[in-house]
C-alpha cells in the first residue's frame, strides 16, 4: 500500500471516529479513559460495520477487553468470508464483572417453529435452517464467541493484579 493510500485511509478512519464521537446525541464520550466503552468507538466497528447494525441492547465492554473483542470479530469475519450471513452483535454487556456477548445470524439461518395439525392433535416442531441443518456455522461462531469471552475474563483477572495489564 502506497504512502498516499495509507494517509487517505487514516484520514477516512479519523473522520469516521470523529463522526462517531458526535453520534451520541451530540455528546462526546471519552472512551480513552473510561473503564467501560461503547464498542462502536473501536476501530473494529469501522472495519466491520455490518457486525454492529441493529443492536437490541447496549454494546459495551470493559476497556481492557477491547483486544479480546477485536480478535473475536476478526476471527468471525475470517470464518464467514465474503458472505457475512447476516451476522451481527445483538448485545454486549457486563454482568458481575464478566462479559456477556450476544449475537445472531440472518433470518435464513434461524430455527423455525412449525405448528402442525392445529385442529386435531397440535404439535410443535423446531426446524433447523436449510442453509445450516447441522448447526455447523452456528456452533463454530459460538465457539469463537465463547473463546473471546474467556480471553476477556483472563484480561479482567490480569488487570486486577497490581501492575499487570494496565
C-alpha positions as CSV (number, residue, x, y, z in Angstrom):
1,X,0.0,0.0,0.0
2,X,1.4,3.3,-1.0
3,X,2.0,6.2,1.5
4,X,-0.7,8.3,-0.2
5,X,-3.2,5.4,0.0
6,X,-2.3,4.9,3.7
7,X,-2.8,8.5,4.6
8,X,-6.2,8.7,2.8
9,X,-7.3,5.6,4.7
10,X,-6.1,7.1,8.0
11,X,-7.9,10.3,7.2
12,X,-11.2,8.5,6.5
13,X,-10.8,6.5,9.7
14,X,-10.2,9.7,11.6
15,X,-13.3,11.2,10.0
16,X,-15.4,8.1,10.9
17,X,-14.1,8.3,14.5
18,X,-14.9,12.0,14.7
19,X,-18.5,11.3,13.4
20,X,-18.9,8.5,15.9
21,X,-17.9,10.9,18.7
22,X,-20.6,13.3,17.6
23,X,-23.1,10.5,17.1
24,X,-24.4,10.0,20.7
25,X,-26.9,12.8,20.7
26,X,-24.2,15.4,20.1
27,X,-22.4,14.4,23.3
28,X,-18.8,13.2,23.0
29,X,-18.0,10.2,25.1
30,X,-14.4,9.9,26.3
31,X,-13.6,6.3,25.5
32,X,-9.9,6.6,26.2
33,X,-10.1,6.8,30.0
34,X,-13.5,5.4,30.9
35,X,-13.4,1.8,32.3
36,X,-16.4,0.9,30.2
37,X,-16.6,1.8,26.5
38,X,-19.1,1.5,23.6
39,X,-17.6,-0.8,21.0
40,X,-18.9,1.3,18.2
41,X,-16.0,3.7,19.0
42,X,-13.4,1.0,18.4
43,X,-11.7,0.6,15.0
44,X,-13.2,-2.9,14.7
45,X,-16.6,-1.3,14.3
46,X,-15.3,0.8,11.5
47,X,-13.7,-2.2,9.8
48,X,-16.7,-4.5,10.2
49,X,-19.7,-2.2,10.2
50,X,-22.2,-4.9,9.4
51,X,-21.5,-6.6,12.7
52,X,-22.8,-3.6,14.6
53,X,-26.1,-2.9,12.8
54,X,-29.4,-3.0,14.6
55,X,-28.4,-4.0,18.2
56,X,-31.1,-4.9,20.6
57,X,-29.3,-3.6,23.6
58,X,-26.1,-1.9,24.7
59,X,-22.8,-2.6,23.0
60,X,-20.4,-2.0,25.9
61,X,-17.3,-3.8,27.1
62,X,-14.6,-3.1,29.7
63,X,-11.8,-1.0,28.2
64,X,-9.2,-3.8,28.8
65,X,-11.4,-6.3,26.8
66,X,-11.0,-4.4,23.6
67,X,-8.2,-6.6,22.3
68,X,-10.0,-9.8,23.1
69,X,-13.2,-8.4,21.4
70,X,-11.4,-7.2,18.4
71,X,-9.7,-10.5,17.9
72,X,-13.0,-12.3,18.2
73,X,-14.5,-10.0,15.5
74,X,-11.6,-10.7,13.2
75,X,-11.9,-14.5,13.7
76,X,-15.7,-14.4,13.0
77,X,-15.1,-12.3,9.9
78,X,-12.5,-14.8,8.7
79,X,-14.8,-17.7,9.3
80,X,-17.7,-16.1,7.4
81,X,-15.6,-15.0,4.5
82,X,-17.3,-12.9,1.8
83,X,-20.8,-14.0,2.7
84,X,-21.5,-12.4,6.2
85,X,-24.8,-14.3,6.5
86,X,-26.4,-11.5,8.5
87,X,-24.1,-11.9,11.5
88,X,-24.4,-9.1,14.0
89,X,-23.8,-8.4,17.6
90,X,-27.2,-8.0,19.4
91,X,-26.0,-7.0,22.9
92,X,-22.6,-6.8,24.6
93,X,-23.0,-6.5,28.4
94,X,-21.1,-6.8,31.6
95,X,-22.7,-8.8,34.4
96,X,-20.9,-9.3,37.7
97,X,-17.7,-8.1,36.0
98,X,-17.9,-10.8,33.4
99,X,-18.5,-10.4,29.6
100,X,-21.9,-11.4,28.1
101,X,-21.8,-11.2,24.3
102,X,-25.0,-12.0,22.4
103,X,-25.1,-12.3,18.6
104,X,-27.4,-13.5,15.8
105,X,-27.3,-14.7,12.2
106,X,-29.6,-13.6,9.4
107,X,-33.2,-15.0,9.2
108,X,-32.1,-17.7,6.7
109,X,-30.0,-19.2,9.5
110,X,-32.6,-19.1,12.3
111,X,-34.5,-22.1,13.6
112,X,-38.2,-22.1,12.8
113,X,-41.1,-23.1,15.0
114,X,-43.6,-25.1,13.0
115,X,-47.1,-25.8,14.4
116,X,-48.7,-29.0,12.9
117,X,-52.3,-30.1,12.8
118,X,-53.8,-27.3,14.9
119,X,-57.3,-28.8,14.8
120,X,-56.9,-32.4,16.0
121,X,-53.5,-33.0,17.5
122,X,-51.5,-29.9,17.7
123,X,-47.7,-30.4,17.8
124,X,-44.8,-28.0,17.7
125,X,-41.7,-28.9,15.7
126,X,-38.4,-27.0,15.8
127,X,-37.0,-27.0,12.3
128,X,-33.3,-26.2,11.7
129,X,-32.2,-23.9,8.9
130,X,-31.9,-25.4,5.5
131,X,-28.7,-23.5,5.0
132,X,-27.1,-24.9,8.2
133,X,-29.0,-28.1,9.0
134,X,-26.3,-29.4,11.3
135,X,-25.7,-26.0,13.0
136,X,-22.1,-26.2,11.9
137,X,-21.8,-22.5,11.3
138,X,-23.8,-21.5,14.4
139,X,-21.6,-23.8,16.5
140,X,-18.4,-22.5,15.0
141,X,-19.4,-18.9,15.8
142,X,-20.5,-19.9,19.3
143,X,-17.0,-21.5,19.9
144,X,-15.3,-18.2,18.7
145,X,-17.5,-16.0,20.9
146,X,-17.0,-18.3,24.0
147,X,-13.3,-18.2,23.4
148,X,-13.4,-14.4,23.1
149,X,-15.3,-14.1,26.4
150,X,-12.7,-16.4,28.1
151,X,-9.9,-14.2,26.8
152,X,-11.8,-11.1,28.1
153,X,-12.1,-12.8,31.5
154,X,-8.4,-13.5,31.5
155,X,-7.7,-9.8,30.8
156,X,-10.1,-8.9,33.6
157,X,-8.3,-11.2,36.0
158,X,-4.9,-9.9,34.9
159,X,-5.9,-6.2,35.1
160,X,-7.0,-6.7,38.7
161,X,-3.4,-7.8,39.6
162,X,-1.3,-5.0,40.8
163,X,0.8,-3.6,37.9
164,X,-0.4,-6.1,35.3
165,X,-2.0,-5.1,32.0
166,X,-2.9,-1.6,33.0
